[in-house]
Amino acid sequence: MADKQKMVVTVTNGLDNERSSVAWSVANGGVGMGFEVTMFLVSAGADWARRGAAEHARPNPLDPTVGEMMSNVVDSGGQILVCPPCAAVRGYGEEDLIDGAVLAGSVAMLGVAAEGAITLTF
């Protein structure tokens, strides 16, 4: 059996930017196509992983809430990696993150990319 196609989506925008919703929507499209999805949250994108932040966030009112889309990624076996310095500058530690999100830097993301992942940035 062939390995699943991998996809890395880097999210640089935070709770108030519609491009974030696009990133999660594209990631969910990848889940729907059977891709192994890794999210890499950097800069303001790290805010999405803070417990409680995404539950009701809907930068695009025609999309599901970002919280729902994040849960779908995690439930599919996907990863949510949060840039450690980006989280630290915001005062977040591992205990502040949602279930399924981990502090992991560029080396972890680049490891997936090196395996031939499609890479997208929003």
N, C-alpha and C positions, 0 to 999 in steps of 0.2 A: 504494500500500500504506500502510495506517495505521501510525503509530508504535506501538511497544509500550507497554502500560500500565506506568507506573513505580511503584516502591514503595521507600520509605525506611524502614528499621528501625533505630531508635536503641537501642543496647545500653548500659545504665548499670550492669549487674551483672557481677560477675567470675566467676572459676573455681569458686567454691563455692556459686553460687546457681542453683537450678533454673530460675528465670525466664530466665536466659541461654540455656539449652537450648531453652526455648519460643521465644525470639526467633529462634534459628537454624533451628528447625523451621518456624516460620511463613515465614521467608525462603525456605526450601527448597520450601515449598508454593507460594510465588510463582514460584519458578523453574519448578516443574512446570506451572504455569498459563501460562508464557510471559512473565511479567513481567520487566522490567528492574529488577534488585534492587540497591540501594545500602545498604550497612550503614554506620552511623555509630557508632563506638565511643568512648564518653565515660566519664569517671570510672573506676571499676574495670573497666568494659567494655573499656578499652584493653588490659588484660592479655591478652585473647584473641588479639591480633595479635602478641604476642611470640613469636618463633621457638621452637618446641618446647612452648609452653604448652598448646596445645589437642589435641595428638596423641592423648592418652589420656583427656582429660577427658570425663566422661559424668555430668553432674549428674543427669540422668534416665536410669536404667539401661535404660529401654525405648526410648530414642532411639538413633540411631547416635552415634558419638563426635562431639563438636563439631568436631573437626578434619576429619572426613569431610564434615560439613555445610558447613563453611567452604570446603573445596575445591570442593564442588559449586557454591557461589555464584560463586567465581572462575572455575571452568571454564565456567560458563554465560555469562560475559562481565560478571558483576556487579562492583561496586566494593566495596572495604572501605576506608573512610576512618577514620583515627584522629586524634582530637583532639590537636593538637600540644602544648598545655600539659598535658593529661592524661598523655601519653606522657613529656614532659620531667620531670614531678614524680616519675615512676617510674624515671627514668634511661634511658629508651628513646630511641634515635635511629632514623632510617630504616633503618640497617644491622641493627637488632635485630628488625625486623618480618618476618613471613612474606612469601613471594612473593605478590604481588597486593594487598598492603596498602600504603597510602600515608598520610603525614601530610597532613591537610587539615582545615581548620577548618569552622566553622559556615557560612561563606559558600558553600563547595562543596556542602554538604548542602542549604542553603536554595535554591541554584540548581536542584537537582533537584526540590525541593518546589514551587518556583515554576513548574515545567513541568507541574504537575498531579499529582504523585506522591501516592499513598496514603501516609500517614505513621503509623507505629506506634512506640511506645516501651515498652521492657521494662527 
